[in-house]
């Protein structure tokens, strides 16, 4: 037996080697990929990015040709760095830095050295590229904006970061990705699919043709075209009206939740963030601390909603049964409560029932009504929670779930909030009375205000606001955006509120803003505005707010307008809202007087006052 042992051992060892060799050559193909790594190079064919259209089929964003200078570090031969740097319009030091970065990333893979050359720059470089071994030109497309508005909605594209490359197998260094707005939100639809070409090389590292006759090559697939809910004419008009002003406009189609307009001001031309000029322009926009043009005020800025909130206070009061349409409240230039505490109010008829109280924006009426809502329950904590739940059903105090990548939740306080605010005090309704008129601790974004206005216009329901209408011509079917969301308020309670908002235009605080032949329901608002200057809380000029919908009985547009430091509701925001409604419903403007006033007035001096030390206009 012993004499056969060496033979068995040798045979067994040989068999193991044979099995391993068979596995490596036939079953496991990974070593084949490694073995041909030196003989085969990979080139990517970048697809055209999908086009972006507005709701009427107008082209907003297309593509334009662009060229990247690529390099494979280990293939680079000695060259004149000064000459190439000059051709690329960068310094010699910057060129060396980028080559070092590419070498660290991978000496064998292509890296972008200079991205996004224009056609003219490419023409100058093309003839001399043969002198620079290891350098290549890669064609791709950049965005071509067909409009000079909507930058904050459309967004922009830029190079992926190293962390993004690690997170996604799709991206390579130098690839472009959506960085904000629709470009970011719908990146996976817009980017398409890269094609891959395997190129055979000889022993001198020269390309000799497709690897295995191209059987492994794949074609690029163009990105999907998307249609937005945006009305580009309304959007452009909104930006025109907001010139030299800060604030936001959001307009919604109530019966669908489609966003007709999302304006933020100040704004910028989207073309500023295209190509090689993007980085420098972005830096300027980012460090503009006065205008903050990169802040999407329509989605991100949170404001006290002011008097438009009174419509919600009235609805909650009706649902809770603490008032009815005939209940009247007196107002002596305001409402006195507690020790020497008073909520002021402007002059108007007294006493008033709910509908005229809303039309005349009576603070006393809604303060008393709010107090009864909270005091209906055994504790203020319980009453506040009930009030909070009603308001939450209108989409307040949360992110709404809209399909744009930025936003803020706003703030609707509940019982826990005030327990923390007053940890050692048995607080009561009078502690929170400013909530009744949209001040106090309440904050809302313009899109939230437009959304609750749409819910009122629909008499009790809304659709989640959204910007995407169709993909490659096919309407979206996502239930998130097509399913009704009902508020906690019964349908019958909306009519007196709608009528009160209608009377705002016919006889109330917006009677001078009427548009011929359009029945508009609206609500003016003036919100106190504070900031810190030299560490001291300082009151600035009030914000101007306005919400509206039209037509009254067949609403096609709901809108919220906020103009920072705009004095009072009907001065700036009311005028802008009325003009936007007329533009959308009629396609033209008849109130030329109102339009001329808005276009000729600027608030730029107001925005400089925290820095200049000038006096602010308060309650004027």
Secondary structure as GFF3:
##gff-version 3
##sequence-region A 1 620
A	DSSP	alpha_helix	2	22	.	.	.	ID=ss1
A	DSSP	pi_helix	23	27	.	.	.	ID=ss2
A	DSSP	alpha_helix	30	35	.	.	.	ID=ss3
A	DSSP	beta_strand	40	45	.	.	.	ID=ss4
A	DSSP	beta_strand	52	53	.	.	.	ID=ss5
A	DSSP	beta_strand	59	72	.	.	.	ID=ss6
A	DSSP	three_ten_helix	73	75	.	.	.	ID=ss7
A	DSSP	alpha_helix	81	88	.	.	.	ID=ss8
A	DSSP	alpha_helix	92	105	.	.	.	ID=ss9
A	DSSP	beta_strand	110	117	.	.	.	ID=ss10
A	DSSP	alpha_helix	119	126	.	.	.	ID=ss11
A	DSSP	three_ten_helix	129	131	.	.	.	ID=ss12
A	DSSP	beta_strand	135	145	.	.	.	ID=ss13
A	DSSP	alpha_helix	151	154	.	.	.	ID=ss14
A	DSSP	beta_strand	157	159	.	.	.	ID=ss15
A	DSSP	alpha_helix	162	167	.	.	.	ID=ss16
A	DSSP	beta_strand	176	178	.	.	.	ID=ss17
A	DSSP	alpha_helix	181	185	.	.	.	ID=ss18
A	DSSP	alpha_helix	187	190	.	.	.	ID=ss19
A	DSSP	beta_strand	195	201	.	.	.	ID=ss20
A	DSSP	beta_strand	207	210	.	.	.	ID=ss21
A	DSSP	three_ten_helix	211	214	.	.	.	ID=ss22
A	DSSP	beta_strand	226	228	.	.	.	ID=ss23
A	DSSP	alpha_helix	232	241	.	.	.	ID=ss24
A	DSSP	beta_strand	247	253	.	.	.	ID=ss25
A	DSSP	beta_strand	258	265	.	.	.	ID=ss26
A	DSSP	three_ten_helix	270	273	.	.	.	ID=ss27
A	DSSP	three_ten_helix	275	277	.	.	.	ID=ss28
A	DSSP	alpha_helix	278	286	.	.	.	ID=ss29
A	DSSP	three_ten_helix	306	309	.	.	.	ID=ss30
A	DSSP	alpha_helix	310	320	.	.	.	ID=ss31
A	DSSP	beta_strand	334	337	.	.	.	ID=ss32
A	DSSP	beta_strand	341	344	.	.	.	ID=ss33
A	DSSP	alpha_helix	354	359	.	.	.	ID=ss34
A	DSSP	alpha_helix	363	375	.	.	.	ID=ss35
A	DSSP	alpha_helix	380	392	.	.	.	ID=ss36
A	DSSP	alpha_helix	415	421	.	.	.	ID=ss37
A	DSSP	three_ten_helix	429	437	.	.	.	ID=ss38
A	DSSP	alpha_helix	446	457	.	.	.	ID=ss39
A	DSSP	beta_strand	461	462	.	.	.	ID=ss40
A	DSSP	beta_strand	468	471	.	.	.	ID=ss41
A	DSSP	beta_strand	474	475	.	.	.	ID=ss42
A	DSSP	alpha_helix	479	482	.	.	.	ID=ss43
A	DSSP	beta_strand	485	486	.	.	.	ID=ss44
A	DSSP	three_ten_helix	491	493	.	.	.	ID=ss45
A	DSSP	alpha_helix	494	506	.	.	.	ID=ss46
A	DSSP	three_ten_helix	511	513	.	.	.	ID=ss47
A	DSSP	beta_strand	520	533	.	.	.	ID=ss48
A	DSSP	beta_strand	536	550	.	.	.	ID=ss49
A	DSSP	beta_strand	557	563	.	.	.	ID=ss50
A	DSSP	alpha_helix	573	586	.	.	.	ID=ss51
A	DSSP	alpha_helix	592	600	.	.	.	ID=ss52
A	DSSP	alpha_helix	604	612	.	.	.	ID=ss53
###
